[in-house]
């Protein structure tokens, strides 16, 4: 009789499915997440920078550091819901009339400052794929600093030449 009670207890314990507990690490898009295990009550989703986009190689990727005078480039990132980014371009050595510029037609999603002391900022809190047609003129070098999600410190940085 004791064995039947023991077997029944074991059977009941192992046949019950514990309730699935939703969490920010369960690998499932649930709760109020905007992507799997991020956004909503979880940590913000990662901002991504594709290696290229519709206008060419991405100026903001982490790989490309040399750009060619007069060629088209993309200035692109993917901002998940709730994220924001500020990109600061600081020209260091700029020869003659060298500069960078963007196509005004492709500005959707960006707020762009005027160039002051060889520095320009590009700010966005719009979500989705942002892409700006970008070009360098002449010769120069500088640094690109990226501040993600209202950070006061640089979260990504790279030096570049053109």
C-alpha positions as CSV (number, residue, x, y, z in Angstrom):
1,X,0.0,0.0,0.0
2,X,2.9,2.3,0.8
3,X,4.4,1.7,-2.6
4,X,1.1,2.6,-4.4
5,X,1.0,5.9,-2.5
6,X,4.7,6.6,-3.2
7,X,4.3,5.8,-7.0
8,X,1.1,7.9,-7.2
9,X,2.9,10.8,-5.5
10,X,5.9,10.6,-7.8
11,X,3.6,10.3,-10.8
12,X,1.7,13.4,-9.8
13,X,4.8,15.4,-9.1
14,X,6.5,14.5,-12.4
15,X,3.3,14.8,-14.6
16,X,2.5,18.4,-13.5
17,X,3.9,21.1,-15.8
18,X,5.1,24.0,-13.8
19,X,3.7,27.3,-15.0
20,X,6.0,29.0,-17.5
21,X,7.4,32.0,-15.8
22,X,8.0,34.9,-18.3
23,X,11.3,36.5,-18.0
24,X,13.9,38.7,-19.8
25,X,16.0,35.6,-20.4
26,X,13.6,33.0,-21.6
27,X,14.3,33.3,-25.3
28,X,10.7,34.1,-26.0
29,X,9.0,37.4,-27.2
30,X,6.6,37.9,-24.3
31,X,5.6,40.3,-21.6
32,X,5.9,43.7,-23.1
33,X,9.2,43.1,-24.9
34,X,9.8,44.8,-28.2
35,X,12.2,42.1,-29.4
36,X,13.1,38.7,-27.9
37,X,14.3,39.4,-24.3
38,X,14.8,43.1,-24.7
39,X,12.8,46.3,-24.7
40,X,9.7,47.0,-22.5
41,X,10.6,46.1,-18.9
42,X,13.8,44.3,-20.0
43,X,17.1,46.0,-21.0
44,X,17.0,48.1,-24.2
45,X,17.6,46.2,-27.4
46,X,21.0,46.6,-29.1
47,X,21.4,49.2,-31.8
48,X,22.9,47.7,-34.9
49,X,25.1,49.2,-37.6
50,X,25.0,47.2,-40.9
51,X,28.2,46.9,-42.9
52,X,26.4,48.4,-45.9
53,X,23.0,49.8,-46.9
54,X,21.3,51.2,-50.0
55,X,23.9,54.0,-50.6
56,X,27.0,51.7,-50.1
57,X,29.4,50.9,-47.3
58,X,28.2,52.2,-43.9
59,X,30.2,55.1,-42.4
60,X,29.0,53.9,-38.9
61,X,30.1,50.3,-39.1
62,X,33.0,49.2,-37.0
63,X,35.2,47.9,-39.8
64,X,35.6,50.6,-42.5
65,X,38.1,53.3,-41.7
66,X,39.1,54.6,-45.1
67,X,36.6,56.5,-47.4
68,X,37.2,57.7,-51.0
69,X,36.7,61.3,-52.1
70,X,33.4,61.7,-54.1
71,X,32.0,58.2,-53.4
72,X,28.6,57.5,-52.0
73,X,28.3,55.9,-48.6
74,X,25.5,55.0,-46.2
75,X,25.2,56.5,-42.7
76,X,23.0,53.8,-41.2
77,X,21.8,52.2,-38.0
78,X,18.8,50.2,-36.8
79,X,17.2,51.8,-33.8
80,X,14.9,49.4,-31.9
81,X,11.9,50.9,-30.1
82,X,12.9,52.9,-27.0
83,X,16.5,53.5,-28.1
84,X,18.3,56.6,-29.2
85,X,21.6,57.5,-30.8
86,X,23.8,60.6,-31.1
87,X,26.7,60.4,-33.7
88,X,29.4,63.0,-33.4
89,X,31.8,63.5,-36.3
90,X,34.9,65.4,-35.4
91,X,37.3,66.4,-38.3
92,X,40.9,66.5,-37.2
93,X,43.0,67.3,-40.2
94,X,41.1,68.6,-43.2
95,X,43.1,69.7,-46.2
96,X,41.8,72.9,-48.1
97,X,38.1,72.6,-48.7
98,X,37.8,69.0,-47.6
99,X,34.6,68.1,-45.8
100,X,31.8,65.6,-45.5
101,X,28.2,66.1,-46.5
102,X,24.8,64.3,-46.6
103,X,22.0,64.3,-49.1
104,X,19.1,66.5,-47.7
105,X,16.5,64.2,-49.4
106,X,17.5,61.3,-47.2
107,X,17.4,63.0,-43.7
108,X,14.2,61.2,-42.4
109,X,14.7,60.3,-38.7
110,X,17.8,62.4,-38.1
111,X,18.3,65.9,-36.5
112,X,21.5,67.3,-37.8
113,X,23.5,70.2,-36.4
114,X,25.5,72.7,-38.4
115,X,29.3,72.1,-38.6
116,X,31.0,74.0,-35.7
117,X,34.7,73.8,-35.2
118,X,35.0,70.8,-37.6
119,X,32.3,69.0,-35.5
120,X,28.8,67.9,-36.5
121,X,26.2,65.8,-34.6
122,X,23.4,63.6,-35.9
123,X,20.7,62.7,-33.4
124,X,17.8,60.3,-33.6
125,X,15.3,58.6,-31.4
126,X,13.1,57.5,-34.3
127,X,12.9,53.7,-34.4
128,X,13.6,51.5,-37.4
129,X,16.2,51.5,-40.1
130,X,17.8,54.9,-40.6
131,X,19.9,55.5,-43.6
132,X,21.4,58.8,-44.9
133,X,23.3,59.2,-48.1
134,X,26.8,60.4,-47.2
135,X,29.9,61.6,-49.0
136,X,33.4,62.9,-48.3
137,X,35.1,65.6,-50.3
138,X,38.9,66.2,-50.5
139,X,41.3,64.7,-47.9
140,X,41.1,64.6,-44.2
141,X,40.8,62.5,-41.1
142,X,38.8,62.5,-37.9
143,X,36.9,60.5,-35.4
144,X,33.3,59.2,-35.2
145,X,31.9,59.0,-31.6
146,X,28.6,57.3,-31.0
147,X,26.6,57.8,-27.8
148,X,23.8,55.3,-27.4
149,X,20.6,55.5,-25.3
150,X,21.3,58.9,-23.8
151,X,24.7,58.0,-22.5
152,X,27.1,60.8,-21.6
153,X,30.1,58.7,-22.5
154,X,31.1,57.3,-25.9
155,X,29.7,53.8,-26.4
156,X,31.5,53.3,-29.8
157,X,34.3,55.2,-31.5
158,X,36.5,54.9,-34.6
159,X,39.1,57.0,-36.4
160,X,38.7,57.5,-40.1
161,X,40.4,58.9,-43.2
162,X,39.2,60.2,-46.5
